[in-house]
Amino acid sequence: MNKICLTLAFSLLAVLVNAQNANFAPQEVTQGGSAINIAVAAKDESDGDEFFEDAEKNERRGDLNEALTLFGKAAFEYNNDKKFSRYAASLLRMSNVHLMLTHYTEAEQVILNAALKTYSKIGSRTGQMASYNQLGKIYLASNKLTQSLWFYTQQGILAQQLKNNTSYIDSILGIAAVKIKKREFSLATKDVNRAELLAKNYKISQFSQLIKNTRSAIADKGALKK
C-alpha cells in the first residue's frame, strides 16, 4: 500500500514539474512564515484549497499517505491556477510528510526539483529560506551532516538579510543539532547559548522547549562520550 501511495506521489510530482515549466509566470508572493508554513494570500478560491485543508486534517490524525496524496493534488491545482506561492507551499508540505515517513530521497527531490525552483522564479526569498531549512532537516535526519550544515547556514544568512529573527534562531539551533550528531558538544553548547540569548533579546518564546531539549541531548550524549 505504501509503495502505491509513493508511486502516486511521484507521478503527481512529475506532472507538477512539467506543468510548472510549461506555464510559469511571475507572481507576487506574501512574505513571512517558516519552513512549512509559508503565508499565502487568500484572494480567490481554488480546488486546491479543499485538497490542502483535507491534507492537513489527514496529517493531523496520522494518515500520512493520504495527506501526501492530497498535498500533491493541491499543488497540481494551484499550479494550474497559476497560484505559484500556494503551489510551492504545498510542495513544502509534501516534502515534510515524506520526511515524517522517512522517505529522505523523495523529501529532498520535491524541494530541489520543484519548491526551491518555484520560489526562485517568483522571487520569494522567504520561500527560499524555508526551503533551505527543510533541506537542513532532511539531511540531518538522513545523516548527511555536511549538506545539512550548509543549508542551515544558508538559511541563517538569508534570515539575517531579511531581518527574520525567528528563522535566524531556528537556523542556529539546526546547526547545533548537526554539531551534536558530529559529537562536537562544546561547539553545540555555544550555539544553544547564542540562540537562547537572541530569543531573550527579541522576546521570542517559541524555542524554549527546543532549547531545553537540545541542552538535554548535549548533556546525555556528552556523558556517554566520557
N, C-alpha and C positions, 0 to 999 in steps of 0.2 A: 504493500500500500504506500509506504514511504517513497519507494522508487517511482511509483506512478505519479505521486504529487510532485516529486522533484523533477521528473521529466516534463510535466506540465508547466512547472515554474520556469524551467529553462526555455521551453518553447515560447512562453509568453515574453521572456526577456529578449529572445532573438527577434520576435516580431516587433517589440517596442523599439529596439535599437535601429532596426531597418526603417520603421516608420519615422523615427526621430530624424534620421539622416535625410529622409525624403521631404519632410515638410517643416523643418525648423525655421523659426523666425524669432528675432529678439523680442523679449518681453520684460517689462519692469517687474521686479520681484520685491516683495516686502522683506525687509531685513529684520533679523533678530531670531533668537531661538537657540537650540542646542543641536547636538548631532542627530538626534532622532525626532526632534520637534521643531521643524522649520516653520516659521509663521507664514501663512499664505492668505491672500485677500479672498474673502468670500463674496465676490461681487455678483456672480450668477451661478445658477445650479448646473450640475453636471451629473451624468450617470455615475461618474467616478466617485462622487461624494457618498453615494449609498454604499458602493463597494468598500470605500475606505472606512466608513463607520462600522460596517459589518466585520471588516477585517480586524478592527480594534477590539470589537466585542469578543471575537473568537480568540484573539491573542490574550485578552484578559482572563478568559476562562480556560486557557491552556491548550486550545485546539490549534496548534501552531501550523500544521499542514494546511488546514482550511484558511487560516489567516494569511499564509504565504500565497495561496492561490488568489484570494480576494485582493490583497495588495497589488498583485500583478494585474488583475482585471482593472483596478482603479487606475493604475499607471497607464494602461492601454487606453482607457477612455480619456484621461487627462491629456495624453499626447495627441489623440485625435482631435480634441477640442482646442489644441494649442495653448493649454494651460500648463506651461512648462515648469513653473515653480512647484505646482502641485504634483506634476509628473515626477520631478526629481525627489520631492519629499516622500512620495510613495515608494520610490526605489530605495531610499534610505531605510524605510521601514521593512521592506523586503529583505534587505541585507541584514538587518538586525534579527529578523526571525530566523534567517539562515544561520546566523551566529549562535542563537539560542539552541538550534538543532545541531550544532557543531559541524555544519556544512561550511567549513572555512574557505574553501576554494570558491564556492558559489557566492558566499558573502563578499569576498574580495572582488570577484568579477563584476557583480552588479554595480559596485562603486566605481571601479576603474573604467569599465566599458560603457557605462551609461550615466550614473548620477553625477560623477565629477565632471564629465564632459558637458553635461547639460548645464550645470551651474557655471562652468567656464563660459559657455556660449551665451548665456543670458546675463552674464556679468554679475553674478551673485557671489561676492567674496564671503559672505556669511555661510552660504551653502557650501562653498569650497572648504571653509574652516570646519564645518560639520562633517564633511566627507573625510577630511584628514583625521578627525577624532575617531570616526568609525573605523578607518583603516588601522589606526593605532590600536584599537580594541581587538580587531580581528587578528592582527599579527601578534599581539600579546597572548591571546588565547591559544594561538597555534605555535607559540614558542619561536616565532621569527623576530627575535628581540632587536636586532639591528634595524629592521624595517619599522618595527613598532616605535622605537625611539625616534627615528627620523620623522615619522608622521606626527607624533605628539609634539615634536619640536616645531614642525611647520605650523601646526595648529596654534601653538603659543606665539609664534612670530606674527601670524596673521591676527590673532586676538589682540596683541599689543597695538598693531597698526589700526585696528578697528575700535580700540579702546573698550573692548569687551572683557571686563574684569572677570566675569564668571567663567567664560571659556578659557581665559588665561590660567586661572587657578585649576580648572579641570585638567588642562594640559600638564601642569606641574605635577599633579597627583598621578596622571598617567605615566609620566616619566619616572616618578618614584616607584610605581608598580613594576616597571621594566627593571629598575635597579635592584628591587627586591628579588626578582627572578634571577638576576645575574649575581645575586648574593653580595651586592655592594651596599651593605646595610648602613654604613655611616653616611654615604652619599644620599641614600634614600631618606634618611632621617633629616638631613639638611633640606631636602626638597619639601618634606612634610612640614617642617618648621616654617619654611618660607610661605607655603600655601596657607598655613594657619594664620600667620601674621597678616598676609594680604586679605584673607577673609575677614579678619577682625577690623582691619583698617577700612575696608569697603563695606563693612556691615552686611556681609553675605553669610547666611547661616546654613545654607543647604548642604554644605560639605562637612558639617560637624561629625556626622556618623561615619562618613567615609574616612575622614582624618583619623578618627578613633580606631577604626578597623585597620587602617594602614599601619598605625603605630603598633597595634597588637600583632600584626603579621611580622613586622620587623623584630619585635621582641621574641616571638615564638621561634622564628626561623634563625634569628641570631643566636638564640640559646642552643638550638640544635647544632649550629655550626661549631660552637665551643665544645 
